Amino acid sequence: MEDRGGDEGAPDGFQTPPSSCSSWNPPSDSDEDPEEVRRRHEPDEDGKFWDDPLWYGKTRKEIEYATELEKSNGNAASREGDWKKAKRYWKNALKGAEKIQDAETEFRLHSNLALAYIKQKKIEKSLEHCEQALKERLKVAVSAELRGKVHYRRAEAFEAAGEVSKAIAACKLSLEVHPENVDVRKKLSSLKAQEADQRKREKALFSGLRGLCGSHSDPNAAPVPPPPPPPPEADSSDEERRYGEEDSDGELTAEQQMMLDRGLTDREAAARLVDSIGMGSSGDLVNPSNMTMGAEVFWSPEMLKGTNVRQSMPA
């Protein structure tokens, strides 16, 4: 929307400056003298400025008018729902307000831009403009009603981001600054209802998760039976008695009998061996004698310890 509402009320000789929505830009040269650039940011001998297309060649009074004109154009675009164009006009107006150091207009334009960014779902940008508006230099220059309005913008931004608790805190700050704002009270009641409903849903969700993770919490669930006790350890005496009973009751097989016969000692051969080594019937080695063959050997019980006598004897 390009309607600027005419030049009614403009200073004498004022020509409507080109808006940032047009394609016109002032000449620029990166190789310019810094002193020249600084001088252009200040009024010349005729009180005119040359550092921005919004007020290029205009006096301070003309800049004030151009700033208000851009602000009005932004307001009109917002009523049409064209938030993109409204932002462009408001940004132009903000530059003019900063140029002439109109703190109240700066504050209002930051609030308007915060609203525009909320409408475009750009929450971080909206909160940035709220913070700019609440800087000490600007907030001391405006009424409590305007300060409360910016806190309300913050609440709207937090609500759009789904941060209900922060939105409630912003509404409370708004009411502390300007308690008479009825819209803020309505918003606060709505946010508290949202928070209560959210907590109710979270509680139901966590209860369901606990039911899934721990079935023992269900009072109707059947009790889990305890594990069976381990079998008792077998008594060694019982085991020995059981094996003894098996041995006494069973019959020996032919193979077992043969192995038993082979392991028995030939008593006659053992007697001849004892006589040959000089052992008496008492089993003492008192008077050892020579064997029938071989050198004379003296035997003692200590010499036989740990020795397999049958394997050590000659065949």
Secondary structure, 3 states (H helix, E strand, C coil): CCCCCCCCCCCCCCCCCCCCCCCCCCCCCCCCCHHHHHHHCCCCCCCEECCCCCCCCEEHHHHHHHHHHHHHHHHHHHHCCCHHHHHHHHHHHHHHHHHHCCHHHHHHHHHHHHHHHHHCCCHHHHHHHHHHHCCHHHHCCCCHHHHHHHHHHHHHHHHHCCCHHHHHHHHHHHHHHCCCCHHHHHHHHHHHHHHHHHHHHHHHHHHHHHHHHCHHHCCCCCCCCCCCCCCCCCCHHHHHHHHHHHHHHCCCCHHHHHHHHHHCCCHHHHHHHHHHCCCCCCCCCCCCCCCCCCCCCCCCHHHHCCCCHHHHCCC
